[in-house]
Amino acid sequence: MMSLPFNKYQGAGNDFIIIDNRNLVFNPHDHILIEKFCNRRFGIGADGLILINSFPGYDFEMAYFNSDGYPGSMCGNGGRCAAAFAIKTGIASGRMKFMAFDGIHEAYLTGELINLKMNDVKETGNVEGNPFINTGSPHCIIFRKNVDETDVFKEGRTVRYSEGFKPAGTNVNFVETGKDGIYVRTYERGVEDETLSCGTGVTASAIASVIAGHFDSSPVNVRTKGGNLTVDFKVENDMITDIWLKGPAVFVFEGVIEI
């Protein structure tokens, strides 16, 4: 048995266990242990687990795992929480650069908000009649009215496993547009349920809302069940560039767990 320190963070209700793994104290291949840590009844409880690893030339590497215990693709809210953790622990300060699943990201703190630069979106498309955008993770966007009346678990799961998205599947965002921005509810693959917020999903939904003509340009204000976020970006020909996801990344508590 050994004692393992951890931190718990949340970004707009999207919550993560964060472990400083620069000394390689944690085995990233122990899927059973990661799933146990993320279990809300038998573990710490979280949507995902983040390991902060050393990476030459950068402040750190963020290795993200879904609550099923397996590596996930890019996580926007997780990236913002990893940046907040790095500032809190002195791993980084000011403007930082870190490596993640989909490459290099920048982040910095302004007031109480963490600003995270997402990678450029080089192409957008449609799958099964709905916008499909990869913002480091694949996202299907479904525009509709009265999103709160949607059975996100049932409908999201159906789309996530539908033929057009096989074999990897997709995340699914149900998006309601309004005068002041959009309201987004997301079914996340890997978590296999609705989460209170999804950073890459919010980013994809904001981009899709401008492309679809609901707004003339960014920034797009986004409301989720877990809180508010803002997405700023530029549309240049067929490319979406200079994408910034902005919102809170909040320290919840820290502790020690025996493994």
Secondary structure, 3 states (H helix, E strand, C coil): CCEEEEEEEEECCEEEEEEECCCCCCCCCCHHHHHHHHCCCCCCCCCEEEEEECCCCCCEEEEEEECCCCECCCCHHHHHHHHHHHHHHCCCCCCEEEEECCEEEEEEEECCEEEEEECCECCEEEECCEEEEECCCEEEEEECCCHHHCCHHHHHHHHHCCHHHCCCCCEEEEEEEECCEEEEEEEECCCCEEECCCHHHHHHHHHHHHHCCCCCCCCEEEEECCEEEEEEEEEECCEEEEEEEEEECEEEEEEEEEC
